Amino acid sequence: MITINEHYLKLQASYLFSDIAKRVATFQKNNPEQDIIKLGIGDVTKGLTPASIKAFHSAVDEMAEDTTFRGYGPEQGYDFLREAIAINDFQSRGADISADEIFVSDGAKCDTGNIQELFSQDIKIAIPDPVYPVYLDTNVMAGRTGTFDDGKYQGLVYLDSTKDNNFVPSLPSENVDLIYLCFPNNPTGSTISKADLKTWVDYAREHKALILFDAAYEAFIRDESLPKSIYEIEGAKEVAIEFRSFSKSAGFTGTRCAYTVVPKECAAYDSAGTKHLLHGLWNRRHCTKFNGVSYPVQRAAEAVYSAEGKTQTKALIDYYMENSAVVCKTMDKLGYDYVGGKNSPYIWIDGQMDSWQFFDMLLNKAGVVCTPGAGFGKCGNGYIRISAFNSHDKVREAMDRLTNALTD
C-alpha cells in the first residue's frame, strides 16, 4: 500500500497565514459592511516600477518573434541578471561575490526551504524563536525534529530572541551544525551589527557549521553602519549561504524573482569528515528540480539596477518606510514597546496580552488585521507584527482605528 511521509503529521494543524485568512474570512462573512485593513501578511501594494514594466514589456515582445524568442534558459539565471546582482548588491559594498556564485530563483521562501535537502538527517539545527515558519516547517517535513511539545519541536536548538537581548539571539550553548539567521529580521524587524554578526561567522568557522542567512529585507536598512550582506564579514564566504529577493524591495511578490548566493569556497562534510563544496551540490539540485525564472521576469529584475530603476525602487522603499514611521509614531503615543520599523518594514509590538487575543481584538474592534507573534514561535507570544505594506491612506486610517480601539 502507498504510505505517507509521517513527518508531515508532526506539523501544526495549519500554516500561520492560512489560519489568519480563515479568521478574517469568518469575520468578513459575519460583518459584510466592515472595511478590513490588512497589515498582516507582508505583501506589497504598489505596482512594479516604470523601469521594470518597460523592460518586462520589451522582453514579452521579444518572445513573440522567432528571431528573439527564448526557450529554456539557464537554470542558474541569465548572465545579464547575475552580473548586475554581483556588481550592485555585493561588489559595490566590498563583498567579493562573482556572478557565477548567484542562483536566480522564483522566491527566497522556496530557496530557504529547498536548501535543507543538501544536508544529512542527523545534523543539529539552530533556529531563532520567533522564526519565519518556513525554516522550521521544512525541517519538520524532512524528519529532522522530534514531536511538538510545549510550543517547541524536540531535537532542535532554539535561539531565543527576546526583549532582554534586543531580539538578537546569543550563540548556542551547545555545538550546532546548521544555523538560520535573518536580518533585518522577519518577524521582529530587529537588525544586527557587524560586530555581532562576526561572532556568528567566527562560531561557524570554529565549529565547521553553516549559516543560512536570509537578507530578504536588506534594502530597507537605513543605518549605513549595519551590514546588508553577511559577506561584508571576513570569512563568511567559507561558512554562509545568503538568500535575497526582489519581492518587497521592488514589488515582485506576484512576479516572482529572487536569488541565492553560494560561494565557491563554502563547504560541508560527509560522514568521514571529507570536505565537499556546496556550490556544485546546489547547482546539481537546482538544475535537477528547477527550470529557471522566465526571461521577461529576469529582464524586469535587471531593470531594478538601471539608473531609473534604482531611483524608482528607492522611492518604493521610502514609501513603505513612511508607513513604518506612522506606525512607530502611533505606538509611541499609545505607550507600547516595540522593535523594528526603523530599518525594516515590520514593527514588532508588545501587545501586553496573548497574541491571538490581541489579534482578535484588533480585528473585531477596529477591522485591522495584524499577525499574532505566537504564530512565529513560543517567544513570540504576547507580541504582534504590523506590516508597513499598504497605502498611506490605509495605514493612517488603520492607526486611527487602532488608537480608538486601544483607548476606548
Summary of the structure (lengths in Angstrom):
residues: 408
radius of gyration: 21.4
end to end distance: 59.5
largest distance: 66.2
contacts: 1367
relative contact order: 0.17
helix: 46%
strand: 15%
